[in-house]
Amino acid sequence: MKHIIIGSDHAAYEKKEEVKKILTSLNIEINDVGTSSSEHSVDYPDIAQQVAGEISRGTFRRGILLCGSGIGISIAANKFPSVRAALCYSKEAAKLSRAHNDANILVLPGRLPLEDDVEDILKAWLETDFEEGRHARRIEKIKTIEKMF
């Protein structure tokens, strides 16, 4: 994992900048699709479309999205085929999102408290591999559902 696409709305801009510093310290290359300030309102579906679209097309293997609560941007991102965006407030949730769900987008809230330090959540998500086994069967079922629509 050496290259991540990241984006946030205005409500999570400060948290996104914090995440970028941590990723840089871990020698991860970042493609930031915005926003570039907390001053001007942007719509989270537009940011989700940029990040999730690139994940869906296979341009990037993993991405990170942030909005005020993390909820809206998660909903928008998960509309894209092959995207499994997981809103994680703790390192345990981050681990499980990777191990059991093969989450390819980590979603973080910009305005709500986290149970664990953001660096611990990021590291857990980045370092955890997909367990496959019974979980792979479930991911295949998700893919089947996507094809139905």
Secondary structure by P-SEA (a helix, b strand, c coil): ccbbbbbbcccaaaaaaaaaaaaaaacccccccccccccbbbbaaaaaaaaaaaaaacccccbbbbcccaaaaaaaaaccccccccccccaaaaaaaaacccccbbbbbccccccccaaaaaaaaaacccccaaaaaaaaaaaaaaaac
